[in-house]
């Protein structure tokens, strides 16, 4: 393989995308050991993963403007360095407070990774290769999703929970060295703009209230925070439209391809994020399988997605990306429809078929939809577009998990998850999958709207 600029950029984007997801997913495996060492109660224990996602959500949109003003390579480098320092700090943590502080720093670093890596790919890679390059970035996400539970489980069991954080260090150092010595130049698009501090604060408070509120929607405070967050986000949108240098250019949503692709992304994450948890509950509580057997089966979908993503991304350079996205979500809809009827008598082969269809569908959807988002805006707005898709992912994932909590609480009340309540688990799972099927259908229609739009994709290569 020719070791040129595009290859290095794609490799760095792949590695940073992989490790941005690796610890955010894998940390779940290590939480019991971390909680035991630091004597955390169940509330604090739940904050270990939650606080990370909240910080990522708060920093994602401001990261778009910052990376555009100071340079996407510099912002990515800063994000990797912050993530590296926070990972080292997590290894050396001696109390709950210090550990959570470094989790906050990790979230801030990952927010810049998510935005800047994607924007750098758009700037450095030729438009005719953009879909393929973005496909490799998406592959990093899917591989991390499938491998992190297995790798982190091995590391925690044999070397302790700190080994998860030690594991990422050499890869982050490699990315730093490659960016410093192998990626010359810089890409700045908002260099003359002022940082929109007020807009960033309004957005940060709004998204914080909405996401945290939605995760606790079954409580009165959760409902109030969710509504308050939505109101603040509406205020944020209105405020941004009046700004000369907004932290997020709301006018981008006038482009129907951009808007439809973002809506499709949001609906897709709402639909599929929760499926793994539903299937895990089904395997362990309904069928009585052990965690190891369940984990091995659950790898099927993300592995297929990882195989499909770069190929569908490459295909989206030749075929209208939203046509591929619509086809992919149509296949995913069939998978969710099958799972809507999931019960104790459902043949295992039918469950596996649904998982395979989901993997094919999402693998066919994600890279082309990402290409559609990044290619529907002017080159100068690549950082904002990247921040937009990252925000859709965070909101969609949170709403999906919030939906899980809401439906299970509605059907099961305060009962614990256990095999003796398998009938209620089946009922809750079927309800969730039915709602997710509707979300898939909405994603299909959003992609179809984009196909019919008269707006054009941008094929200009950024300077």
SVG drawing of the C-alpha trace seen along z (x, -y; Angstrom):
<svg xmlns="http://www.w3.org/2000/svg" viewBox="-46 -39 54 62">
<polyline fill="none" stroke="black" stroke-width="0.4" points="0.0,0.0 1.3,-3.4 2.1,-5.4 0.8,-8.7 -1.1,-11.5 -4.5,-10.1 -3.4,-6.7 -2.0,-8.2 -5.1,-10.3 -7.4,-7.4 -5.3,-5.2 -5.3,-7.9 -9.0,-8.4 -9.6,-4.6 -7.4,-4.3 -8.9,-7.4 -12.5,-6.3 -11.7,-2.8 -10.3,-3.9 -12.9,-6.6 -15.5,-3.8 -13.3,-1.2 -13.3,-2.6 -16.8,-4.1 -18.2,-0.5 -15.6,1.6 -15.7,-0.4 -19.0,1.4 -17.0,4.6 -14.6,3.0 -17.2,1.0 -17.8,3.7 -14.1,4.0 -13.6,0.2 -16.6,-0.2 -15.3,2.5 -11.8,0.9 -13.1,-2.6 -16.1,-1.4 -18.7,-3.2 -22.4,-2.9 -24.7,-2.0 -25.5,-5.6 -21.8,-6.6 -21.1,-3.4 -23.7,-4.3 -22.0,-7.7 -18.8,-6.0 -20.2,-5.5 -22.9,-8.2 -20.6,-11.2 -18.4,-10.3 -21.4,-10.5 -22.7,-13.7 -19.3,-15.4 -19.0,-14.2 -22.5,-15.6 -21.7,-19.0 -18.4,-19.5 -19.2,-18.1 -20.8,-21.2 -18.3,-23.7 -15.5,-21.3 -16.8,-21.8 -16.2,-25.6 -13.0,-25.3 -11.5,-22.8 -12.6,-25.0 -11.0,-28.1 -7.7,-26.7 -7.3,-23.8 -8.7,-20.3 -5.3,-18.6 -4.4,-20.7 -7.8,-20.0 -7.5,-16.3 -3.9,-16.3 -5.2,-18.2 -8.1,-15.7 -5.7,-12.7 -3.3,-14.3 -6.1,-15.1 -7.4,-11.5 -3.9,-10.2 -3.4,-12.2 -6.8,-11.3 -6.1,-7.6 -2.8,-7.7 -4.6,-9.6 -7.3,-7.0 -4.6,-4.3 -3.1,-6.3 -6.4,-7.2 -6.5,-6.7 -10.1,-7.7 -13.5,-7.9 -13.2,-11.7 -9.9,-11.5 -11.2,-8.7 -14.3,-10.6 -12.3,-13.8 -10.2,-11.8 -13.4,-10.3 -14.6,-13.9 -11.3,-14.7 -11.7,-11.6 -15.1,-12.7 -13.7,-16.2 -10.9,-14.5 -13.2,-12.1 -15.6,-15.0 -12.7,-16.5 -11.7,-13.1 -15.2,-12.5 -15.4,-15.9 -11.9,-16.5 -11.1,-13.0 -14.1,-13.0 -13.4,-16.6 -9.7,-15.9 -10.8,-12.9 -13.0,-15.3 -10.3,-17.8 -7.4,-15.5 -9.1,-12.8 -10.2,-13.4 -14.0,-13.7 -14.1,-10.6 -12.5,-8.6 -14.4,-10.2 -17.0,-7.5 -14.4,-4.8 -12.3,-6.8 -15.3,-7.5 -16.2,-3.8 -12.9,-2.9 -13.6,-5.4 -17.1,-3.9 -15.4,-0.4 -13.2,-1.5 -16.4,-2.3 -18.0,1.1 -14.9,3.1 -14.5,1.3 -18.2,2.0 -17.7,5.8 -14.2,6.3 -14.2,4.0 -16.4,6.3 -14.2,9.3 -10.8,7.5 -11.8,5.5 -13.2,8.7 -9.9,10.5 -7.8,7.5 -9.9,7.0 -10.0,10.7 -6.3,11.3 -4.6,7.9 -7.1,5.8 -9.3,2.8 -6.4,0.4 -5.1,2.5 -8.0,1.3 -6.6,-2.2 -2.9,-1.1 -4.0,0.7 -5.0,-2.4 -1.8,-4.4 0.6,-3.1 -2.0,-3.5 -2.7,-7.1 1.1,-7.8 1.3,-6.3 -1.4,-8.7 0.3,-11.7 3.6,-10.7 1.9,-10.2 0.1,-13.6 3.3,-15.4 5.6,-13.8 3.5,-12.4 0.6,-14.9 2.0,-18.2 0.0,-21.4 -3.3,-22.4 -6.9,-23.0 -8.7,-26.0 -12.1,-27.1 -13.4,-29.5 -10.1,-31.2 -11.6,-34.7 -14.7,-33.8 -15.1,-34.6 -15.8,-31.8 -19.5,-31.8 -19.2,-31.5 -22.8,-32.3 -24.1,-29.9 -21.8,-27.2 -23.1,-27.7 -26.8,-27.6 -26.2,-24.5 -24.2,-22.8 -26.8,-23.4 -29.6,-22.4 -28.1,-19.2 -27.0,-18.3 -30.5,-18.8 -32.1,-16.9 -29.8,-13.9 -29.6,-13.5 -33.4,-14.1 -34.2,-11.5 -32.1,-8.9 -34.2,-9.5 -37.5,-10.1 -39.5,-7.8 -39.0,-10.4 -40.7,-13.8 -37.3,-15.6 -36.3,-13.7 -39.4,-14.8 -38.8,-18.4 -35.2,-18.4 -36.1,-16.8 -38.6,-19.5 -36.3,-22.2 -33.5,-20.9 -35.7,-20.9 -36.7,-24.5 -33.1,-25.6 -32.2,-23.8 -34.9,-25.7 -33.6,-28.9 -30.1,-27.9 -31.4,-27.4 -33.1,-30.8 -30.0,-32.5 -27.7,-30.9 -29.7,-32.2 -28.9,-35.8 -25.2,-35.3 -22.5,-36.3 -20.2,-33.6 -22.4,-30.9 -21.0,-27.9 -23.4,-25.9 -24.5,-27.2 -28.2,-26.5 -28.6,-27.5 -27.0,-24.2 -30.4,-22.7 -31.8,-24.5 -30.1,-21.8 -32.6,-19.0 -29.9,-16.4 -28.0,-17.5 -31.2,-17.6 -32.6,-14.4 -29.3,-12.5 -29.0,-13.8 -32.6,-12.8 -31.9,-9.4 -28.8,-9.1 -30.8,-10.1 -33.6,-7.6 -31.1,-4.8 -29.3,-5.2 -32.6,-5.3 -33.5,-2.1 -30.4,0.0 -28.6,-1.1 -30.9,0.8 -31.1,4.0 -27.9,5.5 -29.2,5.0 -32.6,6.5 -31.0,9.6 -28.6,10.0 -31.6,9.9 -33.4,12.5 -30.4,14.8 -29.6,14.7 -33.0,14.3 -35.4,15.9 -33.3,18.7 -31.0,19.1 -27.7,18.9 -24.5,17.8 -22.8,14.4 -20.0,16.0 -22.4,17.7 -24.5,14.6 -21.4,12.5 -20.2,14.8 -23.5,14.6 -23.8,10.9 -20.6,10.4 -22.4,11.4 -24.0,8.1 -21.1,5.7 -18.6,8.0 -20.9,7.9 -21.3,4.2 -17.5,3.8 -17.1,5.9 -19.8,4.0 -18.9,0.4 -15.8,-0.2 -17.3,1.5 -20.6,-0.4 -18.6,-3.6 -16.6,-2.9 -19.9,-2.1 -21.4,-5.4 -18.7,-7.2 -20.3,-5.8 -24.0,-5.4 -26.2,-8.0 -25.3,-7.5 -28.9,-8.1 -30.2,-5.3 -27.8,-3.0 -28.8,-4.4 -32.5,-3.8 -31.8,-0.3 -29.8,0.4 -32.4,-0.9 -35.1,1.1 -33.1,4.3 -32.7,3.2 -36.4,2.7 -37.0,6.3 -34.6,7.4 -36.4,5.3 -39.8,6.5 -38.6,10.1 -37.4,9.2 -40.8,7.6 -42.2,11.1 -39.2,12.5 -40.2,14.8 -39.1,18.0 -40.3,20.2 -38.6,18.2 -36.1,20.5 -32.5,19.5 -31.7,19.6 -34.4,16.9 -32.8,14.7 -29.4,15.2 -31.0,14.3 -32.4,11.1 -28.9,10.2 -27.3,10.9 -29.9,8.7 -29.3,5.9 -25.6,6.1 -26.0,6.0 -28.6,3.2 -26.6,1.0 -23.4,1.7 -25.0,0.6 -26.6,-2.5 -23.9,-4.0 -21.0,-4.9 -23.2,-6.2 -25.3,-8.2 -22.1,-9.6 -20.9,-10.4 -24.2,-12.2 -23.9,-14.4 -20.2,-15.3 -20.7,-15.8 -23.9,-18.0 -22.1,-21.0 -19.5,-23.5 -15.9,-22.4 -15.5,-25.2 -18.4,-23.7 -16.9,-20.2 -16.2,-20.6 -19.8,-21.7 -21.1,-18.8 -18.9,-16.4 -20.1,-17.9 -23.7,-17.5 -23.4,-13.7 -21.6,-13.1 -24.4,-15.0 -27.1,-12.9 -25.2,-9.8 -25.0,-10.8 -28.7,-12.0 -29.9,-8.9 -28.0,-6.5 -29.2,-8.2 -32.8,-8.3 -32.6,-4.6 -31.2,-3.7 -33.8,-6.0 -36.5,-4.2 -35.2,-0.9 -35.4,-2.2 -38.8,-3.7 -40.5,-0.6 -39.0,1.9 -40.0,-0.4 -43.6,-0.7 -44.0,3.1 -41.9,4.5 -42.0,1.7 -39.3,2.2 -38.9,5.9 -35.4,7.1 -34.3,8.7 -34.5,12.5 -35.6,15.6 -38.8,15.9 -40.0,12.7 -39.2,13.9 -42.8,13.2 -42.6,9.6 -39.1,9.3 -40.4,10.7 -43.4,8.2 -41.1,5.2 -38.6,6.4 -41.4,6.8 -42.7,3.3 -39.2,1.7 -38.5,3.5 -41.9,2.4 -41.0,-1.2 -37.5,-0.7 -39.1,0.7 -41.1,-2.6 -37.8,-4.5 -36.2,-2.5 -39.1,-3.2 -38.7,-7.0 -35.0,-6.7 -36.0,-5.1 -38.4,-7.9 -35.8,-10.6 -33.3,-9.1 -35.9,-9.0 -36.7,-12.7 -33.0,-13.4 -32.9,-11.5 -35.7,-13.6 -34.1,-16.9 -32.8,-19.2 -29.8,-20.2 -26.5,-19.0 -23.7,-17.1 -20.4,-19.0 -17.7,-17.5 -15.1,-20.2 -11.9,-19.3 -11.2,-21.6 -8.0,-23.6"/>
</svg>
